[in-house]
């Protein structure tokens, strides 16, 4: 019993240490606001206060994500032919991005790599395509608007995936997710041109990538660690997801034939077994080509009524 209590204390302490450590790094980043530091001065400031390589990487992740604004203006000017591709590329150079405090994904990645080089952390820029709620399926020849750049850095002999562009959010559901992204979670949304940067034992093909489920970070943030599965027998489909302790989130499943107009599934039977929940529903109502969408919602009982938190299009996949 004492061993169990001690183990729980160690785990709890480690979690809280990690949280407080990240918060202290954020506070350090906030101290630089208004200091008007140059790039080298900012690097010296970070090295003076932080010695650990991971802490330094996290410092510049937070700094870049909170101080650089996405440059929609330059992106639109490039699309409309107002500026040349050369001018657009110049605007994404690390010194320009730092000075103007604006950039697109290439600018974020260039600047972050410069910081990593300055603190002797090996870093690369990864090019590829992404998918999000606007574009669940990647077509390499058509999806130029969904080209993307992100980074990998080597810490303790191991490559770590980082996306400072997608980390530009004050919402914890997003900002924390994109530092040290698990490779099996990164491949949900990021498809690199060079498959080695999937960092998977068996890299996915583009077809496998598109046939896999699109999952938003909030799914993992609320406590799920596994991606749901859709199984079938001769009569039914079974949508299977893990049960998590003290889960207050309700799961909703809808389907569509065009990935636009979704409707509820009429005959769902909920089965709980072996630590999983199964939504069983008849195959007859589901067309041969179908898109599925998962939404989650939570209701809180307040003194003056109920509060509802809802996330739509959390998971999207097709059969």
Buried (B, 14 or more C-beta within 10 A) or exposed (E): EEEEEEEEEEEEEEEEEEEEBBEEBBEBBEEBEEEEBEBEEBBBBBBEBBEEBBBBBBBBBBBBBBBBEBBEEBBEBBEEEEBEEEEBBEBBBBEBBBEBEBBBBBBBBBBBBBBBEBBEBEBBBBBBBBBEEEBBBBEEEEBEEBBBBBBBBBBEEEBBBBBBBBBBBEEEBBBBBBBBBBBEBBBBBBBBEEBEBBBEEEBBEBEEBBEBBBBBBBBBBBEBEEBBEBEEEEEBBBBBBBEBEEBEBEBBBBBBBEBEEBEEBEEBEEEEEEEBBBBBBBEEEBEEEBBBBBBBBBEEEEEEEEEEEEBBBBBBBBB
